[in-house]
Amino acid sequence: MNDYSAPQDLLQDKIILITGAGDGIGRQAALTYAAHGATCILLGRTVSKLEAVYDEICANKGPEPSDCPSRHKRCYTKPLSANVPNYH
């Protein structure tokens, strides 16, 4: 079996929306995508969990994510470009 190791910049300049980003598989996906250079939009219901993932990504020197609680009005009243840097 071949061992594959993804390059650190594999997802550079990519923007990825992660649902359920505060816990479990969504949390791990967000941390992994950010570790490979992606800007993550963190979507979930629990603000404190999203903030913890946000802080962990920043502490690991990943691209600054955008957190968006699923019940937060900001996510629905502003265009995506207002929440995500470099979104066109």
N, CA and C of each residue as an Amber inpcrd file, in Angstrom:
protein
   264
   0.8440000  -1.1790000   0.0000000   0.0000000   0.0000000   0.0000000
   0.8850000   1.2360000   0.0000000   0.5260000   2.2080000  -0.7960000
   1.2910000   3.4540000  -0.8640000   0.8980000   4.3910000   0.2620000
   1.8860000   5.0380000   0.8400000   1.6250000   6.0500000   1.8580000
   1.5120000   7.3980000   1.1710000   0.4130000   8.0850000   1.4120000
   0.1960000   9.3970000   0.7990000   0.1630000  10.4370000   1.8990000
   0.8610000  11.5120000   1.6850000   0.8360000  12.6390000   2.6000000
   0.4880000  13.8850000   1.7870000  -0.6420000  14.4820000   2.1030000
  -1.0960000  15.6630000   1.3620000  -0.1710000  16.8400000   1.6180000
   0.1450000  17.6080000   0.5810000   0.9670000  18.8040000   0.7710000
   0.2540000  19.8130000   1.6800000   1.0350000  20.5480000   2.4560000
   0.4580000  21.5330000   3.3760000  -0.3720000  22.5940000   2.6630000
  -0.0630000  22.8970000   1.4180000  -0.7880000  23.9470000   0.6870000
  -1.8180000  23.3710000  -0.2910000  -2.2130000  22.1400000  -0.1020000
  -3.1410000  21.4600000  -1.0130000  -4.4360000  22.2530000  -1.2250000
  -4.9460000  22.8860000  -0.1780000  -6.2260000  23.5950000  -0.2650000
  -6.0640000  25.1110000  -0.2180000  -4.8560000  25.5760000  -0.4610000
  -4.5840000  27.0180000  -0.4870000  -5.5440000  27.7190000  -1.4440000
  -6.0840000  28.8590000  -1.0360000  -6.9940000  29.6730000  -1.8430000
  -8.3490000  29.0060000  -2.0910000  -8.6860000  27.9870000  -1.3250000
  -9.9970000  27.3470000  -1.4150000 -10.8310000  27.7930000  -0.2280000
 -12.1320000  27.9320000  -0.4490000 -13.0700000  28.2760000   0.6170000
 -14.0220000  27.1010000   0.7650000 -14.1200000  26.5600000   1.9850000
 -14.9190000  25.3610000   2.2180000 -15.9150000  25.6190000   3.3400000
 -17.1900000  25.3170000   3.0850000 -18.2460000  25.4120000   4.0930000
 -18.3360000  24.0670000   4.7980000 -18.2010000  24.0840000   6.1260000
 -18.2820000  22.8530000   6.9060000 -19.4950000  22.9300000   7.8160000
 -20.4380000  22.0220000   7.6040000 -21.6100000  21.9550000   8.4770000
 -21.2640000  21.0920000   9.6840000 -21.8520000  21.4170000  10.8200000
 -21.5540000  20.6760000  12.0380000 -20.1140000  20.8400000  12.4660000
 -19.5510000  22.0330000  12.2270000 -18.1260000  22.2650000  12.4520000
 -17.7290000  22.3520000  13.9180000 -18.6790000  22.3870000  14.8190000
 -18.3400000  22.5360000  16.2280000 -17.9590000  21.2610000  16.9380000
 -18.2270000  20.1080000  16.3190000 -18.0390000  18.8550000  17.0380000
 -17.8430000  17.6960000  16.0540000 -17.2560000  16.6330000  16.5120000
 -17.1680000  15.3920000  15.7610000 -16.4440000  15.5000000  14.4270000
 -17.0310000  14.8630000  13.4090000 -16.4200000  14.8210000  12.0870000
 -16.2840000  16.2190000  11.4930000 -17.2940000  17.0770000  11.6700000
 -17.2290000  18.4360000  11.1400000 -16.0820000  19.2300000  11.7410000
 -15.8810000  19.0790000  13.0340000 -14.7730000  19.7670000  13.7090000
 -13.4410000  19.2910000  13.1350000 -13.2670000  17.9860000  13.0310000
 -12.0080000  17.4430000  12.5280000 -11.7870000  17.8330000  11.0690000
 -12.8550000  17.8490000  10.2870000 -12.7330000  18.2740000   8.8860000
 -12.2500000  19.7200000   8.8150000 -12.8370000  20.5960000   9.6260000
 -12.4400000  22.0080000   9.6250000 -10.9700000  22.1680000   9.9950000
 -10.5380000  21.4620000  11.0270000  -9.1370000  21.5540000  11.4610000
  -8.1920000  21.0260000  10.3770000  -8.5740000  19.9400000   9.7350000
  -7.7360000  19.3420000   8.6950000  -7.6860000  20.2230000   7.4520000
  -8.8440000  20.7110000   7.0110000  -8.8740000  21.5740000   5.8240000
  -8.0510000  22.8370000   6.0540000  -8.2020000  23.4310000   7.2380000
  -7.4440000  24.6450000   7.5570000  -5.9410000  24.3510000   7.6140000
  -5.5810000  23.1890000   8.1280000  -4.1660000  22.8140000   8.2030000
  -3.5420000  22.6900000   6.8140000  -4.3870000  22.4630000   5.8170000
  -3.9060000  22.3510000   4.4350000  -4.1860000  23.6070000   3.6240000
  -4.4850000  24.7180000   4.3280000  -4.5550000  26.0160000   3.6820000
  -5.9260000  26.5480000   3.3190000  -6.9900000  25.8060000   3.5620000
  -8.3320000  26.2640000   3.1920000  -8.8510000  27.3060000   4.1770000
  -9.6060000  28.2590000   3.6550000 -10.3670000  29.1690000   4.5050000
 -11.7030000  28.4830000   4.7550000 -12.0330000  28.2680000   6.0150000
 -13.2260000  27.5050000   6.3730000 -14.3510000  28.4160000   6.8520000
 -15.5530000  28.1010000   6.4140000 -16.7560000  28.7170000   6.9570000
 -17.3120000  27.6870000   7.9320000 -17.3310000  28.0270000   9.1940000
 -17.7560000  27.0980000  10.2370000 -19.2460000  27.2890000  10.5170000
 -20.0370000  26.2840000  10.2030000 -21.4840000  26.3540000  10.3920000
 -21.8930000  25.3480000  11.4550000 -22.6920000  25.7870000  12.3990000
 -23.1590000  24.9000000  13.4540000 -24.1340000  25.6090000  14.3560000
 -24.6830000  24.8720000  15.3190000 -25.7060000  25.4320000  16.1980000
 -25.1700000  26.0060000  17.4950000 -24.0250000  25.5350000  17.9530000
 -23.5190000  25.9270000  19.2710000 -22.3580000  26.9080000  19.1190000
 -22.6240000  28.1520000  19.4620000 -21.6380000  29.2170000  19.2820000
 -20.3410000  28.9110000  20.0150000 -20.4240000  28.4430000  21.2410000
 -19.2070000  28.1900000  22.0180000 -18.3260000  27.1250000  21.3580000
 -18.9330000  26.1200000  20.7500000 -18.1540000  25.0810000  20.0600000
 -17.5110000  25.6420000  18.8000000 -18.2470000  26.4600000  18.0580000
 -17.6860000  27.0780000  16.8570000 -16.5240000  27.9940000  17.2210000
 -16.6780000  28.7470000  18.3030000 -15.6090000  29.6350000  18.7530000
 -14.3610000  28.8480000  19.1360000 -14.5510000  27.6860000  19.7540000
 -13.3980000  26.8580000  20.1460000 -12.6540000  26.3540000  18.9050000
 -13.3900000  25.9390000  17.8730000 -12.7580000  25.4820000  16.6340000
 -12.0620000  26.6540000  15.9530000 -12.7260000  27.8040000  15.9240000
 -12.1490000  29.0260000  15.3610000 -10.8090000  29.3300000  16.0420000
 -10.8200000  29.3220000  17.3670000  -9.6010000  29.6220000  18.1330000
  -8.4990000  28.6020000  17.8720000  -8.8820000  27.3310000  17.7400000
  -7.8730000  26.2910000  17.4950000  -7.2380000  26.4500000  16.1160000
  -8.0540000  26.7870000  15.1140000  -7.5080000  27.0120000  13.7730000
  -6.5350000  28.1860000  13.7970000  -6.9210000  29.2640000  14.4510000
  -6.0420000  30.4420000  14.5330000  -4.7690000  30.1330000  15.3160000
  -4.8860000  29.3760000  16.3970000  -3.7200000  29.0150000  17.1960000
  -2.7360000  28.1580000  16.3990000  -3.2640000  27.3780000  15.4630000
  -2.4210000  26.5280000  14.6240000  -1.9300000  27.2610000  13.3770000
  -2.1450000  28.5800000  13.3420000  -1.6860000  29.4410000  12.2420000
  -2.3780000  29.1470000  10.9090000  -3.6110000  28.6300000  10.9800000
  -4.3890000  28.4020000   9.7630000  -5.0220000  29.7000000   9.2930000
  -5.5690000  29.7130000   8.0700000  -6.2620000  30.9110000   7.5830000
  -7.4470000  31.2320000   8.5010000  -7.6630000  32.5140000   8.7540000
  -8.7420000  32.8920000   9.6590000 -10.0860000  32.4260000   9.1110000
 -10.8020000  31.5940000   9.8810000 -12.0920000  31.0960000   9.4180000
 -13.2010000  32.1160000   9.6480000 -14.3570000  31.8130000   9.1020000
 -15.5610000  32.5950000   9.3640000 -16.5150000  31.6710000  10.0990000
 -16.9620000  32.0850000  11.2850000 -17.9130000  31.2410000  11.9980000
 -19.3140000  31.7770000  11.7850000 -20.2520000  30.8770000  11.6650000
 -21.6130000  31.2610000  11.3180000 -22.5980000  30.3240000  12.0050000
 -23.0160000  30.6530000  13.2360000 -24.0020000  29.8000000  13.8920000
 -25.2660000  29.7050000  13.0400000 -25.8540000  28.5300000  12.9510000
 -26.9850000  28.3200000  12.0450000 -28.2080000  29.1400000  12.4230000
 -28.2760000  29.6170000  13.6380000 -29.4180000  30.4490000  14.0370000
 -29.0790000  31.9400000  14.0560000 -27.9020000  32.2790000  13.6310000
 -27.4310000  33.6620000  13.6920000 -27.9400000  34.4450000  12.4890000
 -28.6290000  35.5570000  12.7350000 -29.2010000  36.3650000  11.6500000
 -28.1640000  36.8400000  10.6440000 -26.9410000  37.1170000  11.1140000
 -25.8920000  37.6290000  10.2340000 -25.7020000  36.7180000   9.0290000
 -25.8930000  35.4420000   9.2110000 -25.6580000  34.4800000   8.1270000
 -26.7050000  34.5670000   7.0330000 -27.8640000  35.0790000   7.3610000
 -28.9430000  35.0940000   6.3900000 -29.2780000  36.4910000   5.8670000
 -28.8240000  37.5120000   6.5690000 -29.1680000  38.8680000   6.1630000
 -28.0750000  39.5490000   5.3570000 -26.8820000  38.9900000   5.3470000
 -25.7740000  39.5580000   4.5820000 -25.3750000  38.5700000   3.4930000
 -24.8710000  39.0720000   2.3820000 -24.3620000  38.1430000   1.3670000
 -23.1330000  37.4030000   1.8810000 -22.8700000  36.2420000   1.3150000
 -21.7340000  35.4390000   1.7430000 -20.4400000  36.2210000   1.6870000
 -20.3270000  37.1330000   0.7380000 -19.1010000  37.9220000   0.6110000
 -18.8450000  38.7880000   1.8430000 -19.8740000  39.0870000   2.6280000
 -19.6880000  39.8830000   3.8370000 -19.0550000  39.0500000   4.9560000
 -19.2110000  37.7320000   4.8960000 -18.6820000  36.8460000   5.9420000
 -17.3830000  36.1860000   5.5600000 -17.0880000  36.1090000   4.2710000
 -15.9270000  35.3560000   3.8040000 -14.9930000  36.2670000   3.0330000
 -13.7530000  36.3860000   3.4850000 -12.8140000  37.2220000   2.7550000
 -12.5230000  36.6180000   1.3810000 -12.3630000  37.4730000   0.3990000
 -12.0180000  37.0770000  -0.9820000 -13.0920000  36.2510000  -1.6810000
 -14.3350000  36.2970000  -1.2020000 -15.4220000  35.5810000  -1.8730000
 -16.0200000  36.5140000  -2.9260000 -16.1570000  36.0550000  -4.1390000
 -16.6910000  36.8790000  -5.2240000 -17.9500000  36.2650000  -5.7690000
